Amino acid sequence: MPRLLYSFLFYLALPFLLFRLWWRGLKAPAYRKRWLERLGFNYAKAKNTKQPIWIHAVSVGETLAIVPLVKLLQARHPDIPIVMTTMTPTGAERVEVTFGEGVTHYYCPYDIPCAIQRFLTHLSPRGCVIVETELWPNLINACSKRNIPVLVANARLSERSAKGYARFGLMAEQMLQQIECIAVQNSIDGVRFLNLGVPPSSLEVTGSIKFDVKVPEGEERLAFALRELWGQSRPVLIGASTHEGEEAALLQAYQGLLTCYPELLLVVVPRHPERFDHVAELIKQQNFKLARRSLGQQPNQATQVYLGDTMGELMKLLAAADIAFIGGSLIERGGHNPLEPAVLRKPVLMGPHFYNFQLICDSLSSVGALTVISTADELAAEVKRLLNNPESMAKQGQAGYRFVQDNQGALEKLYALVDEICLRK
């Protein structure tokens, strides 16, 4: 009964969801493309998608996290097709850039029964892998009814999210009990799932596959070439995956640092491409000398701020920087992945709002690899401290690298679960 009410309310909300797609399309036209897929219609007939493994990754972060597993599946089971779904165009673009025609991409249908049924009829997947915690009651129920096993990979459940699921009581419990396996990142998240009604037999603690991050081959060489262009001697601060309000804080901190470090280069990489032009205007309004990567402009000695307004180049830009601030953390967005700069031996700075990576950030902080700041002034002070102490900066970067290396191994555990649950049944 609760799921029927949920479905009814979802149907009522559908016109507003479609209007939101159209509205977001004003800034990001890709939202208006292939929108019928979200209703379970108009799927292109892709080659070799008979009984695929279906992997759902909501957006860019989840897509990047699951790339190593997808590549491992392709290497060990080249005969089994893979279909990936996302909810965002940026996630779709990341699938296309990473895998080309090797993986078929669709937009995941909205969680209404008719759309889900059309999608599953078209796809007939042998198993579904959901990345992190993108859980939808009708999707999971439909898979259960069709005997399609569902594995939640790299699952995490913050205290806030656990309280949100608890509000739905019986419906959340029934949904979670229909999942074949939940592979959690750590035991703390595991306990939260158990408290919501997940059977202990359905829970596995595998660790986070984000620890299995590797620097792409040739990336550090390309980063070195960037530093040659920018100037090897000038210090570089990067603000990665920033959101509204964080660029202003970075620029404020940067302004204060110029007195001591007039050659300091600030690299800004906004999280969402639809904000690239807005951030460029913000930089110009504050009279900083700007270069934009999307226009092929390379910073010269006069450039103060370099806007990384391209997709798929964050690791390269991180590798070319000296200090990394990771966004989504000065505002209440839960933060983004701090392990990418850590594996590159960069000292990491974050704001206080990193609940999406709570255990990872707490652990990085405990080993001296991450510093939490709350204001632009604190950001400037910490950058100044690091630049004044090269040995401390190197030590902090090395601590992060060792922490990542010590916690790798989740990828093979997760692959074994996918193999057992989705491929051998």
C-alpha positions in Angstrom: 0.0 0.0 0.0 2.7 2.6 0.8 4.4 1.9 -2.6 1.0 2.4 -4.4 0.6 5.8 -2.7 4.2 6.6 -3.6 3.5 5.7 -7.3 0.4 7.8 -7.4 2.2 10.8 -6.0 5.0 10.3 -8.5 2.5 10.2 -11.4 1.1 13.5 -10.1 4.6 15.0 -9.9 5.5 13.9 -13.5 4.4 17.1 -15.2 6.6 19.1 -12.8 9.5 16.8 -13.4 9.2 17.2 -17.2 8.9 21.0 -16.8 12.1 21.0 -14.6 13.9 19.1 -17.4 12.8 21.8 -19.9 13.8 24.6 -17.4 17.2 23.1 -16.8 17.6 22.9 -20.6 17.7 26.6 -20.8 21.2 26.5 -19.3 22.1 23.0 -20.3 20.4 22.1 -23.6 21.4 18.4 -23.2 18.6 18.0 -20.6 16.1 18.4 -23.5 17.6 15.6 -25.5 16.4 12.0 -25.4 13.9 12.9 -22.7 11.5 10.2 -23.9 14.0 7.6 -22.5 13.1 8.9 -19.0 9.5 7.7 -19.7 10.6 4.3 -21.0 10.2 5.1 -24.7 12.4 5.7 -27.8 15.3 3.5 -27.0 17.7 3.2 -29.9 18.5 -0.3 -31.0 22.1 -0.6 -30.0 24.3 -3.4 -31.1 24.9 -6.4 -28.8 22.7 -5.5 -25.8 21.1 -8.9 -25.3 20.9 -9.7 -21.6 23.4 -7.1 -20.6 24.7 -6.2 -17.2 22.9 -3.0 -16.3 24.8 -0.5 -14.2 23.1 2.6 -12.9 25.3 5.6 -11.9 23.3 8.8 -11.2 25.8 11.4 -12.3 29.5 12.1 -12.9 30.8 11.2 -9.5 29.2 7.8 -9.4 30.1 7.2 -13.1 33.8 7.9 -12.4 33.7 5.7 -9.3 32.4 2.7 -11.2 34.7 3.0 -14.3 37.4 0.6 -12.9 34.7 -2.1 -12.3 33.3 -1.7 -15.8 36.7 -2.0 -17.4 37.4 -5.1 -15.3 34.1 -6.6 -16.4 34.9 -5.8 -20.0 38.3 -7.4 -19.8 37.2 -10.6 -18.1 33.8 -11.0 -19.9 34.2 -9.3 -23.3 31.2 -11.3 -24.6 28.7 -9.8 -22.1 27.3 -6.4 -23.1 27.1 -3.6 -20.6 24.4 -0.9 -20.4 24.9 2.1 -18.2 22.2 4.5 -17.1 22.6 8.0 -15.6 20.2 10.7 -14.6 22.3 13.6 -15.8 23.7 14.6 -19.2 27.1 15.2 -17.6 27.0 11.5 -16.5 26.0 10.5 -20.0 28.9 12.5 -21.5 31.3 10.8 -19.1 30.1 7.3 -20.2 30.5 8.2 -23.8 34.0 9.8 -23.4 35.2 6.9 -21.3 33.8 3.9 -23.2 32.7 5.1 -26.6 30.7 2.4 -28.3 31.9 -0.2 -25.9 29.1 0.6 -23.4 25.5 1.6 -24.3 24.1 4.5 -22.5 20.4 5.3 -21.7 18.8 7.7 -19.3 17.3 5.9 -16.4 13.5 6.0 -16.5 11.6 7.8 -13.8 10.4 5.6 -11.0 6.9 5.1 -12.3 5.8 1.5 -12.9 4.9 1.8 -16.6 8.2 3.4 -17.5 10.3 0.9 -15.5 8.4 -2.0 -17.1 9.0 -0.7 -20.6 12.7 -0.3 -19.9 13.1 -3.7 -18.4 11.2 -5.3 -21.3 13.5 -3.6 -23.8 16.7 -4.4 -21.9 16.1 -7.9 -20.2 19.2 -7.4 -18.1 20.8 -10.4 -16.3 21.5 -8.2 -13.3 21.5 -4.7 -12.1 24.4 -2.9 -10.3 23.4 0.4 -8.6 26.3 2.6 -7.7 26.3 4.0 -4.1 22.7 4.7 -2.9 20.5 5.6 -5.8 17.5 3.5 -4.6 14.0 3.7 -6.2 11.2 1.5 -4.8 9.4 0.7 -8.1 12.7 0.0 -9.9 13.8 -2.5 -7.3 10.4 -4.1 -7.0 10.1 -4.6 -10.8 13.6 -6.2 -10.8 12.5 -8.5 -8.0 9.4 -9.5 -9.8 11.4 -10.4 -12.9 14.1 -12.2 -10.9 16.7 -9.7 -11.9 19.2 -9.6 -9.0 20.1 -6.1 -7.7 23.5 -5.4 -6.2 24.2 -2.0 -4.6 27.9 -1.4 -5.1 30.1 1.0 -3.1 27.1 1.7 -1.0 27.2 4.5 1.5 24.5 5.8 3.9 25.1 9.0 5.8 23.3 9.6 9.1 21.2 12.2 7.3 20.2 9.8 4.5 19.4 7.0 7.0 17.0 9.3 8.8 15.4 10.1 5.4 14.8 6.4 4.5 13.5 5.8 8.1 10.7 8.3 7.4 9.3 5.9 4.8 9.2 3.0 7.3 7.7 -0.1 5.8 8.2 0.9 2.2 11.9 1.5 2.7 12.2 -1.8 4.6 10.4 -3.8 1.9 12.6 -2.2 -0.8 15.8 -2.9 1.0 14.8 -6.6 1.6 14.3 -7.0 -2.2 17.9 -6.2 -2.9 20.2 -9.3 -3.4 23.3 -7.7 -1.9 24.4 -4.3 -0.5 28.2 -3.9 -0.7 28.9 -1.2 1.8 32.1 1.0 2.0 32.5 0.5 5.8 30.9 -1.1 8.9 29.4 2.2 10.1 27.3 2.4 6.9 26.5 -1.3 7.2 25.0 -0.8 10.7 22.8 1.9 9.4 21.5 -0.4 6.6 20.9 -3.1 9.2 18.9 -0.7 11.3 16.7 0.0 8.3 15.8 -3.7 8.0 18.4 -5.1 5.6 19.0 -8.8 6.4 22.6 -9.5 7.6 22.9 -12.1 4.9 22.4 -9.4 2.3 25.2 -7.2 3.6 28.9 -7.2 2.6 31.6 -4.8 3.7 34.0 -4.4 0.8 35.5 -1.0 1.4 35.3 1.8 -1.1 36.3 1.2 -4.7 37.2 4.9 -4.8 40.4 3.9 -3.0 41.3 1.9 -6.1 41.8 5.2 -8.0 44.8 5.1 -10.2 46.5 8.0 -12.1 45.7 7.4 -15.8 48.7 6.4 -17.9 50.5 9.5 -19.2 48.5 11.9 -17.0 51.4 12.9 -14.9 53.5 13.5 -18.0 50.8 15.7 -19.4 50.6 17.5 -16.0 54.3 18.2 -16.2 53.9 19.7 -19.6 51.2 21.9 -18.2 53.5 23.2 -15.5 56.2 23.9 -18.1 53.6 26.1 -19.9 52.4 27.8 -16.7 55.8 28.2 -15.1 57.5 25.6 -13.0 58.5 28.1 -10.3 55.0 29.7 -9.7 52.8 28.1 -7.1 49.4 26.7 -8.2 46.2 26.4 -6.1 43.3 24.5 -7.6 39.6 24.7 -6.6 38.1 21.4 -7.8 34.4 20.6 -8.3 33.3 23.9 -6.9 29.7 25.1 -6.5 27.8 28.4 -6.3 29.4 30.5 -3.5 32.6 28.6 -3.4 34.2 30.3 -6.3 33.6 33.7 -4.6 35.3 32.3 -1.5 38.3 31.1 -3.5 38.6 34.4 -5.2 38.5 36.2 -1.9 41.2 34.0 -0.5 43.2 34.4 -3.6 43.1 38.2 -3.4 44.5 38.0 0.1 47.3 35.7 -1.0 48.5 37.9 -3.8 50.3 40.2 -1.4 52.7 37.4 -0.3 52.5 35.4 -3.5 52.0 37.7 -6.5 52.9 34.8 -9.0 50.3 32.4 -7.5 48.0 30.9 -10.1 44.5 29.9 -9.2 42.9 27.1 -11.2 39.1 26.9 -10.8 37.1 23.8 -12.0 33.4 24.2 -11.5 31.4 21.0 -10.9 28.7 21.7 -13.4 29.4 22.7 -17.0 26.2 24.9 -17.2 28.0 27.2 -14.7 31.2 27.7 -16.7 30.2 31.0 -18.3 28.7 32.3 -15.0 32.0 31.6 -13.2 34.0 33.3 -16.0 31.9 36.4 -15.6 32.4 36.3 -11.8 36.2 36.2 -12.3 36.1 39.1 -14.8 33.9 41.2 -12.5 36.6 41.0 -9.9 39.2 42.2 -12.4 41.4 39.1 -12.4 43.3 38.3 -15.5 41.5 35.2 -16.8 42.4 32.4 -19.3 39.8 29.7 -20.2 40.9 26.2 -21.1 37.8 25.6 -23.3 39.1 28.4 -25.6 42.5 26.9 -25.9 44.0 29.7 -23.8 47.1 28.9 -21.8 48.1 31.0 -18.8 51.1 33.2 -19.2 52.9 35.1 -16.5 50.2 37.8 -16.4 47.4 35.3 -16.0 46.0 35.1 -12.5 43.0 32.7 -12.8 42.7 29.7 -15.1 39.2 28.4 -15.6 39.1 24.6 -16.2 35.9 24.7 -18.2 36.3 21.4 -19.9 35.1 17.9 -19.0 37.3 14.9 -18.2 40.5 16.7 -17.3 40.2 17.1 -13.6 42.9 14.6 -12.7 45.3 16.2 -15.1 44.7 19.7 -13.6 45.0 18.3 -10.1 48.3 16.7 -11.0 49.6 20.0 -12.2 48.7 21.9 -9.0 50.5 22.1 -5.7 47.5 22.4 -3.3 43.9 21.2 -3.8 40.7 22.6 -2.4 37.8 20.1 -3.0 34.4 21.8 -3.4 30.9 21.0 -2.3 32.2 21.3 1.2 32.1 25.0 2.0 28.4 24.8 1.3 26.1 22.0 2.4 26.5 19.7 -0.6 28.3 16.9 1.3 31.7 17.4 -0.5 33.3 15.6 -3.4 36.0 12.9 -3.7 39.2 13.9 -1.8 41.1 10.7 -2.9 42.0 11.9 -6.4 44.3 14.7 -5.1 45.5 12.4 -2.3 46.7 9.7 -4.7 48.5 12.5 -6.6 50.3 13.4 -3.3 48.6 16.8 -3.1 47.7 18.3 0.3 43.9 18.5 0.5 41.7 21.3 1.9 38.0 21.0 2.4 35.2 22.9 4.1 33.3 21.4 7.0 30.4 19.9 5.0 31.8 16.5 3.8 29.2 14.1 5.0 29.1 12.2 1.7 32.7 11.2 2.4 32.6 11.4 6.2 34.8 8.4 7.1 37.3 9.0 4.3 37.7 12.7 5.2 38.0 11.9 8.9 40.6 9.3 8.2 42.6 11.6 5.8 42.5 14.3 8.5 43.7 11.9 11.2 46.8 10.9 9.2 47.5 14.6 8.4 46.6 14.6 4.8 43.5 16.8 4.9 42.9 20.2 6.6 39.3 21.4 7.3 38.7 25.1 6.8 35.4 27.0 7.3 36.0 30.5 5.7 37.9 32.2 2.9 40.2 33.7 5.4 41.0 30.2 6.9 41.6 28.9 3.4 44.0 31.7 2.6 45.8 31.1 5.9 46.3 27.4 5.3 47.5 27.9 1.8 50.0 30.5 3.1 51.2 28.1 5.8 51.7 25.3 3.2 53.5 27.5 0.7 55.8 28.8 3.5 56.6 25.2 4.5 57.5 23.1 1.5 58.5 20.1 3.7 55.2 20.2 5.5 53.4 20.4 2.1 55.3 17.3 0.8 54.7 15.4 4.1 50.9 16.1 3.9 50.8 15.0 0.3 52.8 11.8 1.0 50.5 10.9 4.0 47.4 11.1 1.7 49.1 8.9 -0.9 50.1 6.2 1.7 46.5 6.3 3.1 45.0 5.6 -0.4 47.5 2.8 -1.0 46.9 1.1 2.3 43.1 1.0 1.7 43.0 -0.4 -1.8 41.5 -3.8 -2.7 37.7 -3.2 -2.8 37.6 -3.5 -6.6 38.4 -7.2 -6.6 35.9 -7.9 -3.8 33.2 -6.0 -5.6 34.0 -7.8 -8.9 33.6 -11.2 -7.1 30.2 -10.2 -5.9 29.0 -9.0 -9.4 30.4 -12.3 -10.9 28.5 -14.4 -8.3 25.2 -12.5 -8.2 24.8 -11.1 -11.8 26.8 -13.5 -14.0 26.5 -16.9 -12.5 22.8 -17.0 -11.7 
